[in-house]
Amino acid sequence: MKVKAGDKPQGLAYPIDRVKKYLRVTGTDQDEIIKTMISASVDLIEHHTWIVLQSRTYTLYSDNWETHNTLPKYPVTGVTSVKYYDTNNVQQTMPSSDYWADIVGELSRVTIDSFPNLYSDRSNAVEIAFTAGYSTWYDIPEEYQRLLMLIVSDMYDGRHSSVVGTISSEDRGPATRNLLNNYSKRIFT
């Protein structure tokens, strides 16, 4: 199975003014670099944790039917469609009454009730379209907001050169990696 993301949403997942306040940056001469760092941090979080901070569409592809199709993003907010290529190699849309989506909890999944026959010589014969992520930055849980700030801070010109609590600048990389691992929703099948 593989997942393809739809177009990246326009705009930032998190407000630049809040990040600049956290970084103690005034003025606008660093705005473009900070915007780039916010976007890179969002991508890093999604890649390492499957947590989607900014709502977007995805398509899960599979060569065969699976009874339970785990959707590898969090939080899943809806399943749009289940499509497949029939024995004549024509794409069909499965009626929503033939599958059910469990999008409550950390691991969302789509369960198929009955399996129509697939075209036998086709890769990616099954497509499940879904939406994942938070609709606004207000909806992003506070712990993920803090993780985003920490990653942006790490990227911002070695900003942390002194000891902060018990974590020095030398330890910040591993601390960030540990937080990414702790928040991860990834599963391996």
URGIJO-V715706 format. One record per residue. N is the residue number from 1. RES is the residue in three letters. PHI is phi in whole degrees, -180 to 180 (none if undefined). Layout:
N:RES:PHI
N:RES:PHI
This chain:
1:MET:none
2:LYS:-144
3:VAL:-125
4:LYS:-117
5:ALA:-84
6:GLY:-75
7:ASP:-56
8:LYS:-68
9:PRO:-62
10:GLN:-73
11:GLY:82
12:LEU:-88
13:ALA:-75
14:TYR:-142
15:PRO:-65
16:ILE:-63
17:ASP:-64
18:ARG:-70
19:VAL:-68
20:LYS:-62
21:LYS:-64
22:TYR:-62
23:LEU:-80
24:ARG:61
25:VAL:-105
26:THR:-113
27:GLY:82
28:THR:-119
29:ASP:-67
30:GLN:-103
31:ASP:-57
32:GLU:-65
33:ILE:-67
34:ILE:-68
35:LYS:-60
36:THR:-62
37:MET:-67
38:ILE:-62
39:SER:-62
40:ALA:-65
41:SER:-65
42:VAL:-61
43:ASP:-63
44:LEU:-63
45:ILE:-61
46:GLU:-64
47:HIS:-62
48:HIS:-85
49:THR:-122
50:TRP:71
51:ILE:-84
52:VAL:-104
53:LEU:-82
54:GLN:-129
55:SER:-54
56:ARG:-158
57:THR:-95
58:TYR:-141
59:THR:-131
60:LEU:-94
61:TYR:-112
62:SER:-144
63:ASP:-77
64:ASN:-136
65:TRP:-72
66:GLU:-123
67:THR:-61
68:HIS:-120
69:ASN:-105
70:THR:-74
71:LEU:-93
72:PRO:-83
73:LYS:-147
74:TYR:-148
75:PRO:-85
76:VAL:-79
77:THR:-108
78:GLY:179
79:VAL:-109
80:THR:-85
81:SER:-164
82:VAL:-123
83:LYS:-121
84:TYR:-153
85:TYR:-99
86:ASP:-74
87:THR:-62
88:ASN:-95
89:ASN:64
90:VAL:-112
91:GLN:-73
92:GLN:-122
93:THR:-105
94:MET:-73
95:PRO:-62
96:SER:-63
97:SER:-74
98:ASP:-95
99:TYR:-148
100:TRP:-136
101:ALA:-112
102:ASP:-106
103:ILE:-110
104:VAL:-95
105:GLY:102
106:GLU:-77
107:LEU:-114
108:SER:-83
109:ARG:-153
110:VAL:-117
111:THR:-112
112:ILE:-95
113:ASP:-77
114:SER:-140
115:PHE:-103
116:PRO:-67
117:ASN:-68
118:LEU:-103
119:TYR:-63
120:SER:-76
121:ASP:-119
122:ARG:-137
123:SER:-80
124:ASN:54
125:ALA:-74
126:VAL:-119
127:GLU:-130
128:ILE:-118
129:ALA:-95
130:PHE:-150
131:THR:-119
132:ALA:-141
133:GLY:117
134:TYR:-96
135:SER:-72
136:THR:-138
137:TRP:-66
138:TYR:-61
139:ASP:-80
140:ILE:-68
141:PRO:-57
142:GLU:-56
143:GLU:-65
144:TYR:-76
145:GLN:-63
146:ARG:-65
147:LEU:-62
148:LEU:-59
149:MET:-61
150:LEU:-62
151:ILE:-67
152:VAL:-60
153:SER:-60
154:ASP:-60
155:MET:-77
156:TYR:-82
157:ASP:48
158:GLY:57
159:ARG:-53
160:HIS:-90
161:SER:-104
162:SER:-119
163:VAL:-74
164:VAL:-118
165:GLY:64
166:THR:-108
167:ILE:-109
168:SER:-88
169:SER:-62
170:GLU:-68
171:ASP:-88
172:ARG:-61
173:GLY:-56
174:PRO:-62
175:ALA:-63
176:THR:-63
177:ARG:-61
178:ASN:-64
179:LEU:-64
180:LEU:-58
181:ASN:-65
182:ASN:-65
183:TYR:-88
184:SER:-59
185:LYS:-107
186:ARG:-64
187:ILE:-130
188:PHE:-123
189:THR:-112
